[in-house]
Amino acid sequence: MSPRPAPADDIAARRKRAVRTALIAGAIAVLVYVAFLLSGVLAS
């Protein structure tokens, strides 16, 4: 059986995953926003 990671390592890993998830979600939101703007510009 593998040993459990130390609590500090676990917290750091969770924070790293949370930051990565937030960046991905933010990038998707920006892409949707840009696509919406472009669709309005190209439709006119």
C-alpha positions as CSV (number, residue, x, y, z in Angstrom):
1,M,0.0,0.0,0.0
2,S,1.2,3.5,-0.8
3,P,1.7,5.9,2.2
4,R,-0.7,8.8,2.5
5,P,0.9,12.2,1.5
6,A,1.7,14.7,4.2
7,P,-1.1,17.2,4.9
8,A,1.0,20.1,3.6
9,D,1.6,18.2,0.3
10,D,-2.1,17.4,0.0
11,I,-3.1,21.0,0.5
12,A,-0.5,22.2,-2.1
13,A,-1.7,19.6,-4.6
14,R,-5.3,20.6,-4.1
15,R,-4.5,24.3,-4.5
16,K,-2.6,23.5,-7.7
17,R,-5.5,21.6,-9.1
18,A,-7.9,24.4,-8.1
19,V,-5.8,27.1,-9.8
20,R,-5.6,25.0,-12.9
21,T,-9.3,24.4,-13.0
22,A,-10.0,28.1,-12.5
23,L,-7.6,29.0,-15.3
24,I,-9.3,26.5,-17.6
25,A,-12.8,27.8,-16.7
26,G,-11.7,31.4,-17.2
27,A,-10.2,30.6,-20.6
28,I,-13.4,28.9,-21.7
29,A,-15.4,31.9,-20.5
30,V,-13.2,34.3,-22.5
31,L,-13.5,32.1,-25.6
32,V,-17.3,32.1,-25.4
33,Y,-17.3,35.9,-24.9
34,V,-15.1,36.5,-27.9
35,A,-17.2,34.1,-30.0
36,F,-20.3,36.0,-29.0
37,L,-18.7,39.3,-29.9
38,L,-17.4,38.0,-33.2
39,S,-20.8,36.5,-34.1
40,G,-22.4,40.0,-33.6
41,V,-19.7,41.7,-35.6
42,L,-19.8,39.2,-38.5
43,A,-23.6,39.0,-38.6
44,S,-23.9,42.8,-39.4
